[in-house]
C-alpha cells in the first residue's frame, strides 16, 4: 500500500523539494526506512550515530505523536495523515 508521508519545509531540500513522498510500509518505522533508502542524505537528520530516531524528530499519525502510541511500530494505512515534524529551536526573545 502506498502512503503519503508529509515532509516539512526544513527537510525538503533533501527530498528534491517534495512536500510529500509516497512510500510503501505497514508501520511508521518501515516508512522512515524507505524514506532514507530513497533519500539517504536525510539519515543524519533523522537518526543518531546508533541508528536511533533522534529525540527531536516527531512523527504524527492522524495528528497524534507516535511517541504516545507504539513508536516506530505504530501501524499505518493508506489514507491516514502521516507527518514528519522535527522540532525547531532558536529565535530571539530580546
ChimeraX attribute file (.defattr): number of C-alpha atoms within 10 A of each C-alpha:
attribute: neighborCount
match mode: 1-to-1
recipient: residues
	/A:1	11
	/A:2	14
	/A:3	20
	/A:4	19
	/A:5	23
	/A:6	19
	/A:7	21
	/A:8	16
	/A:9	11
	/A:10	11
	/A:11	19
	/A:12	15
	/A:13	14
	/A:14	16
	/A:15	18
	/A:16	9
	/A:17	13
	/A:18	14
	/A:19	15
	/A:20	17
	/A:21	15
	/A:22	13
	/A:23	18
	/A:24	18
	/A:25	18
	/A:26	17
	/A:27	17
	/A:28	23
	/A:29	18
	/A:30	17
	/A:31	23
	/A:32	22
	/A:33	17
	/A:34	16
	/A:35	19
	/A:36	18
	/A:37	12
	/A:38	13
	/A:39	13
	/A:40	14
	/A:41	14
	/A:42	18
	/A:43	18
	/A:44	13
	/A:45	16
	/A:46	20
	/A:47	15
	/A:48	12
	/A:49	9
	/A:50	7
	/A:51	10
	/A:52	9
	/A:53	18
	/A:54	15
	/A:55	12
	/A:56	13
	/A:57	14
	/A:58	18
	/A:59	23
	/A:60	21
	/A:61	19
	/A:62	13
	/A:63	11
	/A:64	14
	/A:65	17
	/A:66	19
	/A:67	13
	/A:68	9
	/A:69	13
	/A:70	12
	/A:71	16
	/A:72	16
	/A:73	13
	/A:74	16
	/A:75	16
	/A:76	21
	/A:77	17
	/A:78	13
	/A:79	11
	/A:80	14
	/A:81	16
	/A:82	25
	/A:83	20
	/A:84	19
	/A:85	18
	/A:86	18
	/A:87	9
	/A:88	9
	/A:89	6
	/A:90	5
	/A:91	6
	/A:92	4
	/A:93	4
	/A:94	3
